[in-house]
Amino acid sequence: MMDKQYAIAVTLIILGLGVNQAGNSDSFLNGLGIGIIAMGTMWVAIRLIKELKKNEVKVS
């Protein structure tokens, strides 16, 4: 089952894409969209790194 945090992060990324496309001439909306996309992407990256560290297999 999909974790709720991943669903929220993907929703943020999609929201950022929508805001970025809505404000073609407005630089504020373009920056806001890029910022929202960056936040969602960083959220997913941090979660993936934590999962990989938690499930790290030690071979000795």
N, C-alpha and C positions, 0 to 999 in steps of 0.2 A: 504494500500500500504506500502511496506517496505521502511524504511528510508535509505537514501544513506549511512549514517555513519555505519549502521549495515552491509550493503553489503561490504563496504571497510574493516571493521573489520574481517568479515568472510573470505574475500579474503586474508587478512594478515595471518590469522590462517592457511589457506590451503597452502599459499606460504611457511610459516614456516615449515609445515609438509613436503613439497617437498624438501626444502633445507636440512632439518634434515635427510631425507632418502637418499639424493644424496651423502652426505659426510659421509659414514659409518666409514671410517678410519681417516678422517680429523677432529681433535677436534675443529678447528675453525668453520667449517661448522656446526658441531653439536651444538656448542654454539650459533651460529648465528640463527639457526633454532629454538632453544629453546627460545631465546630472542624475536624473531618475534612472536612466539606463545604467549608468555607472554604479549607482548604489545597488541596484538589483544584481548586477554582474558580480560585484564584490561580495555581496551577501552569499551568492551561490558558491563562489570560489572559497570563501572562508569555511563554509559548511563542508565542502568537499575535502578540504585540507584536514579539518577536524576528523571527519569520518575515516580518511586514509590513515591518520595517525592512530586513531583508536583501534583500527583493524589491522595494524601493522603486524606482519608475520616475521618472527625472528628465526632465522636459520643459523644453527650453530654446529 
